[in-house]
Amino acid sequence: MALPVMLRAALPSVPVVNQLPGVRKKGGPFGGLSRSAPPVRIERSDVAAYARVCGFPEKDTVPLPYPHLLAFGLHMAIMTDPAFPAPAIGTVHVENSITSHRPVEIGESLAVSVSVGAPKPHSKGTVYDFVTTATADGETVWEETSSYLRRGRGDADAPSGATFPDAPAHGITWQLPGDLGRRYAAVSGDANPIHLYPLTAKALGFPRQIAHGMWTMARSVAALENRLPDAVRVDVAFKRPVLLPGRVAFGSAPLEDGWAFSLSDPRSGAPHLAGRTTSLS
């Protein structure tokens, strides 16, 4: 997330400034927005850098979550559009679902489109589902739904989020360094201040910097990668932030059609992430 994008994301949350033309969010009903990008060639060096940060082996195909990086700029373009009702800063990524129809090879070119429709009620506010489609020569190869929560007056009768099978921790722990957020930002483009330094995170209400949710998803998928089929769906819910530096415990359990997995605090057992894979073969 380049500095101009960060500024556009932050300004709607700043009192007085958020009333200026071009910054002020438009009122009234929101029907949706969409953005698209022309095909981008997948470069080996970019994939290798991402793989190193997220724990994937280097291969001739991209890690399953990698195309999210191509969509992230379009997510931000929509969120910073005055027509999008919620400021980007303070809107929380709560769930993510990725469907890989087949492996994407290094050197392929992907065209990406993102759309978001009308908001949905949630027990803690309002949810916006960003739907991404990646195509190669007109073939849909990868799809994603990223759900973002804007906290506010919730609907007690509305869903509070997805539920997942249990996957207790079983002795695997990962030590996460303090610079993990900066390292992931360098390969993903997501330089949200909450992930970078203690000072920037504290300014936004966190005791210190936190790991990217999409890193926690990617690292979990990397731990299961050699057990996943080519056509697979991965669903996760982000439960609690992971403070950096810190430790997390990984858990997994086999299911009839895939795997359940989790990240938790190794001392308290408090959940950070819950998820599952589903074979589409």
Buried (B, 14 or more C-beta within 10 A) or exposed (E): BEEEBBEBBBBBBBEEEBEEEEBEBEEEEBEEBEBEBEBBEBEEEBBBBBBEBBBBEEBEBBBBBBBBBBBBBBBBBBBBBEEBBBBBBBBBBBBBBBBBBBBBEBEBEBBBBBBBBEBEBBBBBBBBBBBBBBBBEEEEBBBBBBBBBBEEEBBEEBEEBBEBBEBEBEEEEBEBEBBBBBBBBBBBBBBBBBBBBBEBBBEBEBEBBBBBBBBBBBBBBBBBBEEBEEBBBBBBBBBEBBBBBBEBBBBBBEBEBBBBBBBBBBEEEEBBBBBBBBBBE
